[in-house]
Amino acid sequence: MEKLSAQDAGFLKIESAHCPFHVAGLMILKRPEHAPRNFIRTLVKKCGRLNELWPVFAKKLHDPEDMSDLAWVPADDYVAERHVLHYSLPQPGRMEDLMRLVTRAHERPLDRGRPLWELHVIEGLPRNRFALYCKTHHALVDGVGAMKMLQGLFSDSPSGRLDFTEGLEARCHSHYSLLERIGKMRKGLLDQYKALPELSRLMAHMGMDALKGKTDAMRLPFTAPRTLFNTELDSRRSLVICDLPCNQVKRTAHAMGGSINDVLLAVCGSALRAYLLEQNALPRSSLVAGMPVSLKSSGSSEGNKLSYIMCPFFTHEADPLKRLQRIIKVTSAAKRELASVSVTAAEDYYALIMAPTILLTVTGNATRVRPAVNAIFSNVPGSRDKLYLEGAELEAIYPLSIVTDAMGLNITVLSHVNKLCFAVASCPRDQPGIEGLGKLLKAGYAELREAVQSAT
């Protein structure tokens, strides 16, 4: 048996029937020009063997009911048809029909008695295109790990094909000996002890900023204002997707001495401000973004190694240029702070935020205190090159993530070639008109780009 880490176990403990804890990707692909008529059916059959390609798909929970001693075991009862599902959209195959189908699939929790993943193959889009929707429990993989897995699924050549022999070989070398496990445990305890002074220093710096009333600084957890996004949820979901041009955003960031992430955060701040103004619900203080930061080494894909940056969206700032400048100031300082501590200390900081969040959610008290953050914002690096699956070109990929009670808005961005693919997940119960957020994101970027061009 393979014990789950505290982080991965936490994602299972916090899950409920109305708040599933899976991450997903919606991929739009174009069929090869001379593909045979049975191309999609053949692809479905091959995808049924993904448990051979990715060892993480070949394991299940030992006892899904026992939350005190969670462990993975090999899934010796795997049935491909339970994990790979095939649909055809009614003609003319509108994007609205696709999003309606994907939204329903995203609302449903994964069956904990099986390997915690599903792949939905959806044909019938116009211009000879089809879609893949793949969801995986967050306990198995984080956003960065999922991207590494997807890069293994796709090829950088139209002639590339799925190779299952490599996956089987990797699977044979994925276990550790007992001595290796004991060595890792000892090192982990030593790292935790060494990390205590670093963690104390990090928390002290944030506390001092709060006491001094600094607004352009990383925020302490549970100090965000109450908003429409921080209520109890039901099981319904709203999914919104849109694109921004990557090279343009990069030039905008470079002109201001910031990063692409800074520009995207400022665009989100603009869109959220506009949305809340429309609803007559904009708080005086800024909404706060919770930004997961991956600490994973280049050779690791399974599990989660995360820390966190809590940065204001500066929704109370009307000027788009000033909003971006203030975000750059906060994120630059936060990155320096995290870079000055060990990976263990940064992970412990994330655990300090997650522990009360899990406790409050599990006990049904998440909405009785001020929100830890108002929305989750993630920017996951993707591929700069064109990618292909069995010769089908990947046109876009949208990362769909998790919302929970008191944290009902999740904005995730993934880069692909020259696109920044936005995916917004929310619960429409207390968020009227949230389906219009895509247009507000595009308008927010246009306004910011114009302001930067005028200033430079």
N, C-alpha and C positions, 0 to 999 in steps of 0.2 A: 504493500500500500504506500501511496505517496501523500504525505500530510500536506494540507493546504496552509499557505502562509496566513498570518493574521489579516493582512490586507485582503487577500482573495476570499478568505472565510467571511470577512465583513460584508462583502458584496452579496453573499448568499443570505446572510442573517438580516440584512436590511431590506431584502426583497419581499414584496407582498403581492397578492393577487391583482391589485389595481396599480401596482408600481413594479413591473418587471425590470430586471437588472441585466438586460442584454444590450450589447452594442451591435450595430449593423451597418452594412454598406449597400447602397443602391447603385448599380452600375448599368450604364447605357452602352450597348455595343452595336456595331454594324456587321451584319453577316458578310462573309467573304463573297466576292463578286460571283464566283462560279461554284458556290456551295451546293452540295446535293440536297434533294428535297428532305432527306431524313437527317439533315445537319443538326437540328435542335435535339431530336430524340437521341442521337448518338452522343451529343454533349451531355444530356441528362444522365445517360448511362455511365459515362466517364466520371461525372461529378459524384456519382454514388460511391466512388472509390476514394474520395478525398480523405477518408480515415486512414488510408495507406500512405498518402502523400504527407499529411500533417498528423504526427503522433498525438497532438493535443485533441484531435477529433476522435481518437480511438480510446478515450477513457471516460468513465462515468463516476458518479459519486458512489462510494461504498455503501453508505446508508443515508439516503436523502432526508430522513426524519431526524437524525441525530445531529443537531447543530453544535454539540459540545466536542465532537471528535470527528471533524470532517476530513475525508481522505479520498483520493482518486484511486480507482482500480481499473484494470483493462476491461473494455466493453466486449465481452465474448458473445453477446447476444445482438450485435449490430445488424440492423436491417436497413438497407439503402433507401427503400421506398418511404420510410418514416422520416427521413432527413432531407431528401431531394424531391421537391414537388414541381409539377409542370402545369402551366396554365397557358391559355390563349385569350387575349383581350377581344371583346366585341369590336367589330369594325365600325368606324375607321381607326381605332386604336389611339384614342386621345390620351395626352399626358394626365388629364384629370382622372381617367379610368385607371391608369397605372397607379397614380398616387392614392386613389381610393383603396385599391387592392393591397398596396404596400402598407398603408396605414392600418388596415385591419390586421395584417400579419404582424405588424410591429406592436400592436396592442396585446397580443396573446403571449403569455409566459411560456417559456420552454419547459418541456416535461423533464423533471429532475430524475426520473427513473432511466433516462437514456443519455447518451452523450449530448452535451448542452450546445447544440448547433442545428441550424436548418439552412437550406439553400432553396430559393424559389426561382425557377426559370420561367420567364414570362415573355411569350412571343406575341407578335401582332402590332408592334409599333409601326408608324409610317416610315417611309424611306428605308425599308428593308432592315429595320433595327429590332433589337430585342433587349430585354433587361434581366439582370440577375439581382436578387435581393438575398443577402446572406446575413444571418444574425447568429451571434455567439455570446454566450454568457460572459459578463465582465470578470467573473472568477477565473475564466480560462485565459483571457488575453485582454490587454489594454489597447488603446487606439494605435499606438506606435507598433506594438507587436502584431496587430491585425494587418497593418500596412505591409510589414515584412512578410507575413504569410501570403498576402495577395500578390506581392512581387514574385513570390515563388510560384504562384498559380499562373501568372501571365508571362509571356515571352516578349522580348524586344524585337522579334522578327515575325512576319506573317507566316513563315514556314515552321515556326516552333510548335511543338505538340507536348501535351502532358506526359511527364516521365515518372512513372510510379516506382521504378527501381530505386531512385535516389531517396525517396521518402521512406521506403522499407529499410534501407541501409541505415538511415539516420535513426529510425525507430529502434533498431537493434542496439544502438550505442547510447540510448537516452537514460539508462538507469545508473544509479550510483551504488557503490559498495557500502557496507555498514561503516567501515573505517572512514570513508569519505564523508558520510553523513555526520559522524561524531566530530570529525575535524571541522566541518562547516558550523556545527552547533557551537563549538568552543570559540571559534573565531567570531561568530555572531554575538555571543555574550560579551566578549572582550571589546568589540566595536561599539556595542551599546554603552558600556561603561565609559569608554573614551569620548563618546559623543555627548555626554551629559553637559559638560561645560560649554560646548558649542551651542547646544540647544538653548541653554539658559541665556547665553549672550544674544542669540537671535530674538528670543521672546522679550528680553529686556529692552533691546533697541526699538521694537515695535511698541512696547508699552510707553517708552519715553516719548516717542512721536505722538502717541495718542494723548498723553498728559499735556504736551506742549500745544495741542490743538492743531497739529500739522494736517492740512487737507491734501497736500500733494505727497502722500506717503502710503506705503502698503498698510492695509487695514487689519485690525484685529478681528478674529472671528466673532460672530454674533453681535456685530455693531451696525449691520446694514439696515436700511429703513424697510418698513413693511410695504409691500406692493401687491398688485394683482397677481404677480408671479409666485407669491409665497403663501399660498393657501393650501387647504387639503384638496387632493386630486380625486377624480374618479378614474375609471379604466379607459375612458376615451382619449384619443391622441389627435393632435393636429400636426401634420408634417409639411414644411415649406422648403422648397429648394430654389436656388438661383445661382448665377455665376457672376464673377467679376474678372476682368482681364489681368492676369498675373504681372505681365511686364509693366503695364501702366501703374499698378499699385506699387511695384518695386521702385519705379522712378519717383513716385510721390513720396515714398518713405525715404529714399536717398536724398531728396531735396531738403528734407527736414532733419536729417541726421538720425533717423529712427529706423525701425525694422518694419517688415511687412506686417508682423503681428501687431505692432503699435497702430498702424493705419487701420487694420481690420477692427481692432478694439475701439478706435475712434468712430469708425463707421457704425459699429453696433451701438455705441453711445448715442449717436445721432438718430438712428432708427428707433431705439427704445424711448428716447425723449419725445420724438414725434408721435409715436404710438400712444404713450401715456398722456400727452397733451390732448390727443383726440378723445381719450377716454375720461378726461378731466381728473386724472389720477397721478399726476407727476409729483413726487415728494420733494420737499425743499432740499434735502441732502441727496448726494449722488447715489445712484445704484452702484453696487459693488459686484465685480466679476470674480468668480473663482476660476483660476486658470491652472489646470493640472500641468505639471512639468515632468516629462519623462527623464528618469535618471538611468535608464537602461543602457548597458554596454552594447557595442555593435553586434556581438555574437549571440544575443539573447532575444527570444521572441515570446516565450511562454510566460504566463504570470504577469505581475505588475510590480514596477519599481517607480513610485511616484512621489513627487512633492507638490507644493502648491504656492501660487502667488495670488494674493487678494488685492486687486487693483480697482480703483474707482472707474466707472464708465464715464464719469464727469457729465452725467445727464443734466445737471443743474447749470452747465456752461452752455450758453447759447451760441457762442462763436466757435465754428468748427476748427479753425486754426489753433485757437487757444486750447481747445479740448485735446487736440493731438499733442501739442507741446507739453501739456501737463501729464498726459499719459506716458510720453517718452521719459519724462523726469522720474516718474514712479517706477516704471518697469526697469529702467537702467539701474536704479538704486537696488531694486529687489534682486536683480540678477547678480549684482556684485555681492549682495548679502548671502545668497545661496551658494555662490561660487567660493565663498570664504569658509564654508563648513563642509564636513565630510558627507558622503552619500548617506551614511547611517543617520547623521543628525538631521539631514533634510527629510529623510523618510519618517523619522520620529516626529518631526514637526507636522507632517501630513497626518500621522496617526493621532496626534493631539487634537487635530480638527475633526477627524473622522470618528473618533471614539464617542464624544458627546452627540454627534449627529446620528450615529447608529443607535445609541441608547434612546435618544428622543424619538426617533422614527419607530423603533421596535415597540416602544411603550405608548405610541399614539400621541405624543406630546410635542411633535416637531413644530406645530404652528402656535404653541403657547409662549414661545420666546421669540426674541428678534431673530431674523434670518441670519444664518452663518454667512451666506452671500445671497445675492438676488438672482443670479443666473450663472450657469456654467458656460465658459467660453474656452474652446480648444482649437488650436491650429496645428494640424498634423501634416508633416511633410510627405508629399507623394512623389511621383515619378516625373522627371523632366523630359523623358523620352516617351514616344508612342509605345503602347503596350497592346499585345494581342493574345487572345485566347482561342486556340485551335484555328488561327487565321482570322478571327473576328476582331476588328479594331475596337479598343476601348475609347469611347468618346468622352465620357464623363463619369465621375464617381462621387457619390454624396454620402458622407458619414452620418448616420442617424444614431443618436445616443439616448441617454437616460434622463428622465425627470422623476422627481419624488415629491412627497408631501413637503411643503415649505420651500421647494426648489423646483418650480414648475416650468422652467425655461432652460433649454440647452441649445447653444449655438456652436456648431462644429464646422470647421473649414478644412478642406483638404485640397492641396494643389495637384493638378494634373496637366502636364505639358504647359500650355499657356492659359490655363483656367484656374481660378480659385473657386472651388465648388462649395457653396454654403448649404448647410442643412440645419433647419430649425425644428426642434421637437418641443411640443408643449401640450398642455391639457386645455381644451377650449372652454371648460366649465365656467371659469371666472375670467376668461380672456376674450371678450367679444372682438371679432374682427382681426384676430391674430393671424389669419391666413393672408392678410395684406402686408405682413412684415417684409416679405421679399422685395416688394416695390419700394418700401421705405429704406431698405438697405442699399438698393441701387441709387436712390435719390440722395441718400446720405453720402455715398462715395462721390457722386457727381458734384455735390456742393463742396466737399472737402478738396477735391482735385482742383476745382476752380479757385478756391481760396489760396491753395498752395501756389498755383501758377501765378496768381496776382501778387503774392508776397515775394516770389523769387524771380 
